[in-house]
Amino acid sequence: MSLWFLLSTLVWGPGSVLLTVVLLLRLSVCIWCYLWDLQHCSTDLTGKTAVVTGANSGVGKSVSQELAHCGVHMILACCSHERGQQALAQIRAASQSNQLLLGEVDVSSMASIRSFAQWLLREHPEIHLLVNNAAVCGLPTTRTPEGLDVTFATNYIGPFLLTNLLQAAPISRAPFAPVPVSVPALTLLHEDQPPARL
Ligand SMILES: NC(=O)c1ccc[n+]([C@@H]2O[C@H](COP(=O)([O-])OP(=O)(O)OC[C@H]3O[C@@H](n4cnc5c(N)ncnc54)[C@H](OP(=O)(O)O)[C@@H]3O)[C@@H](O)[C@H]2O)c1
């Protein structure tokens, strides 16, 4: 009897401790996931304006959708009108936001960026957030009509120029936060400035 009692204690004791630990871990993962689900994000960004480049697919589309969900006035900066319109309709349906606008820009073209920035600052002088997301990778070495390597132009020079044109605009009085996605090193450009708070 005492041997049986000893054996069952040896099995059930550690077993129930292990089960409790597993259940607690599972519970904390559920709480963590709930808190990090942007659908439960209570931050209200109504009145803010954001520009996301490459907003028609992947990371850019998801970011645009979540920002639109939080009430941000979104400018989807895409290089293809057709793909941009398609994404805009999908983001509008998913986020229930009617504050979405399509802007056309080819971030590998400095001329396109300059005219986009001009249009942007004329139509929306208060830009709070710029997400430099558009990027390419794995392309063969080719030159743009402006003589730049297409990958370098798209991933580095384009975002650099767009950020600086928007940041340096004298009419933009809003606190401005550039977010580098394609090139994390771009943050170094702004290290002398404290990050703007939205
Ligand atoms: N996915 C990952 O695992 C990963 C990991 C680390 C970093 N990232 C970074 O996250 C960002 C997005 O990645 P992703 O996976 O979402 O890429 P993706 O699905 O290929 O999307 C890239 C977006 O950039 C746009 N784009 C490309 N060239 C452009 C140009 N010249 N002008 C304007 N838009 C242009 C594309 O438009 P079109 O569709 O019209 O071509 C597309 O909307 C990139 O900066 C990437 O470096 C991604």
The ligand as an SDF file (V2000), in Angstrom:
LIG
                    3D

 48 52  0  0  0  0  0  0  0  0999 V2000
    9.0640   39.9130  -46.5300 N   0  0  0  0  0  0  0  0  0  0  0  0
   10.1220   39.7930  -45.7510 C   0  0  0  0  0  0  0  0  0  0  0  0
   10.4640   38.7190  -45.2470 O   0  0  0  0  0  0  0  0  0  0  0  0
   10.9690   41.0100  -45.4120 C   0  0  0  0  0  0  0  0  0  0  0  0
   12.0170   40.8830  -44.5140 C   0  0  0  0  0  0  0  0  0  0  0  0
   12.7820   42.0100  -44.2010 C   0  0  0  0  0  0  0  0  0  0  0  0
   12.4760   43.2310  -44.7760 C   0  0  0  0  0  0  0  0  0  0  0  0
   11.4570   43.3220  -45.6510 N   0  0  0  0  0  0  0  0  0  0  0  0
   11.2070   44.6260  -46.2240 C   0  0  0  0  0  0  0  0  0  0  0  0
    9.8040   44.9010  -46.1540 O   0  0  0  0  0  0  0  0  0  0  0  0
    9.4360   45.6560  -47.2950 C   0  0  0  0  0  0  0  0  0  0  0  0
    8.2590   45.0210  -48.0040 C   0  0  0  0  0  0  0  0  0  0  0  0
    8.5410   43.6720  -48.2550 O   0  0  0  0  0  0  0  0  0  0  0  0
    7.4470   42.7310  -48.9130 P   0  0  0  0  0  0  0  0  0  0  0  0
    7.8540   41.3520  -48.6370 O   0  0  0  0  0  0  0  0  0  0  0  0
    6.0820   43.2050  -48.4880 O   0  0  0  0  0  0  0  0  0  0  0  0
    7.7080   43.0400  -50.4590 O   0  0  0  0  0  0  0  0  0  0  0  0
    6.7200   42.9320  -51.7170 P   0  0  0  0  0  0  0  0  0  0  0  0
    5.5190   42.1180  -51.4130 O   0  0  0  0  0  0  0  0  0  0  0  0
    7.5870   42.5820  -52.8680 O   0  0  0  0  0  0  0  0  0  0  0  0
    6.2360   44.4370  -51.8820 O   0  0  0  0  0  0  0  0  0  0  0  0
    7.0820   45.4180  -52.3730 C   0  0  0  0  0  0  0  0  0  0  0  0
    6.2220   46.6110  -52.7050 C   0  0  0  0  0  0  0  0  0  0  0  0
    7.0830   47.6310  -53.2090 O   0  0  0  0  0  0  0  0  0  0  0  0
    6.5240   48.1010  -54.4130 C   0  0  0  0  0  0  0  0  0  0  0  0
    7.5580   48.6310  -55.2780 N   0  0  0  0  0  0  0  0  0  0  0  0
    8.6030   47.9850  -55.8290 C   0  0  0  0  0  0  0  0  0  0  0  0
    9.3030   48.8140  -56.6060 N   0  0  0  0  0  0  0  0  0  0  0  0
    8.6920   50.0060  -56.5510 C   0  0  0  0  0  0  0  0  0  0  0  0
    8.9470   51.2540  -57.1370 C   0  0  0  0  0  0  0  0  0  0  0  0
    9.9740   51.4610  -57.9580 N   0  0  0  0  0  0  0  0  0  0  0  0
    8.1070   52.2760  -56.8580 N   0  0  0  0  0  0  0  0  0  0  0  0
    7.0630   52.1020  -56.0330 C   0  0  0  0  0  0  0  0  0  0  0  0
    6.7640   50.9560  -55.4500 N   0  0  0  0  0  0  0  0  0  0  0  0
    7.5660   49.9070  -55.7050 C   0  0  0  0  0  0  0  0  0  0  0  0
    5.8360   46.9190  -55.0440 C   0  0  0  0  0  0  0  0  0  0  0  0
    4.8760   47.3670  -55.9880 O   0  0  0  0  0  0  0  0  0  0  0  0
    4.4020   46.4050  -57.1860 P   0  0  0  0  0  0  0  0  0  0  0  0
    3.6380   45.2910  -56.5600 O   0  0  0  0  0  0  0  0  0  0  0  0
    3.5620   47.2980  -58.0370 O   0  0  0  0  0  0  0  0  0  0  0  0
    5.6500   45.9510  -57.8820 O   0  0  0  0  0  0  0  0  0  0  0  0
    5.1930   46.3110  -53.8010 C   0  0  0  0  0  0  0  0  0  0  0  0
    4.0030   46.9570  -53.4900 O   0  0  0  0  0  0  0  0  0  0  0  0
   10.6670   45.7660  -48.1820 C   0  0  0  0  0  0  0  0  0  0  0  0
   11.2420   47.0210  -47.9320 O   0  0  0  0  0  0  0  0  0  0  0  0
   11.5600   44.6480  -47.7070 C   0  0  0  0  0  0  0  0  0  0  0  0
   12.8990   44.9740  -47.9050 O   0  0  0  0  0  0  0  0  0  0  0  0
   10.6930   42.2550  -45.9720 C   0  0  0  0  0  0  0  0  0  0  0  0
  1  2  1  0
  2  3  2  0
  2  4  1  0
  4  5  1  0
  4 48  2  0
  5  6  2  0
  6  7  1  0
  7  8  2  0
  8  9  1  0
  8 48  1  0
  9 10  1  0
  9 46  1  0
 10 11  1  0
 11 12  1  0
 11 44  1  0
 12 13  1  0
 13 14  1  0
 14 15  2  0
 14 16  1  0
 14 17  1  0
 17 18  1  0
 18 19  2  0
 18 20  1  0
 18 21  1  0
 21 22  1  0
 22 23  1  0
 23 24  1  0
 23 42  1  0
 24 25  1  0
 25 26  1  0
 25 36  1  0
 26 27  1  0
 26 35  1  0
 27 28  2  0
 28 29  1  0
 29 30  1  0
 29 35  2  0
 30 31  1  0
 30 32  2  0
 32 33  1  0
 33 34  2  0
 34 35  1  0
 36 37  1  0
 36 42  1  0
 37 38  1  0
 38 39  2  0
 38 40  1  0
 38 41  1  0
 42 43  1  0
 44 45  1  0
 44 46  1  0
 46 47  1  0
M  CHG  2   8   1  16  -1
M  END
$$$$
